[in-house]
Amino acid sequence: THNYGLRLGVSLSLILFLVMGAGTGVLIAQQSHALRQAAEERARAVARTFAVVGSAAVLDNLYRLQESLQLYVHDDSLLEIDIVDNDSLVVAAKQPGRIGTVLNDSAWLEARKTKREVILETSLNEGQPTLVIIEPLFDRDELTAWVRLVVSLSPVERERNQTLWRLLAVTVAITLVGLYAIRRVLRKTSTVLQGVVATLHSAGIPFGYGKPSLGLSVS
């Protein structure tokens, strides 16, 4: 009885854990996609603000533009905001130390080649996951500048990990509750079966000398 209960309990708990694990994986994937999309849309909104203004207005007001970029200094999700001229030179930046830098990374080269918006997921030297968005700026249909943003995906990963641990805790709790319920059901079932066996044994009394018992004749 105990062997059967153990095997059945382990089998059912394993099935329950696998089902809950699959559901947890689907929820984590959906949430991660939604958070990443939200971060991307926010960065694109910032980039397109400059695109709406136009490259002429941006390049002609670099001093005021540099002042406005300082509003994002305390925004840890936007790691870098660069205004780049057509010669790959950073002319304004959230981090003033980047002014004068000449870009030559793969995302920038791809954007220069295609002359279209480029979104590329990459990582910094510290291994921090980031999203690079490069948006072209036009002046009378002529491309004369670019805006480049580097968005940190660390908050997305941190939120995903927290959700993962919460869902795993819920999964373990539900599995334990399921095991407890299975034990109770098996215990009640065992009691009923033992009662049936006891009744059958008590019915197997011989009728007389030389006569087979009721249990044997029934069998």
Buried (B, 14 or more C-beta within 10 A) or exposed (E): EEEEBEEBBEEBBEEBBEEBBEEBEEEBEEBBEEBBEEBBEBBBEBBBEBBEBBBBEBBEBBEEBBEEBEEBEEEEBBBBBBBBBBEBBBBBBBBEEBBEBEBEEEBBEBBBEEEEBBBBEBEEEEEBBBBBBBBBBBBEEEBBBBBBBBBBBBEBBEEBEEBBEEBBEEBEEBBEEBBEEBBEEBEEBBEEEEEEEEEEEEEBEEEEEEEEEBBEEEE
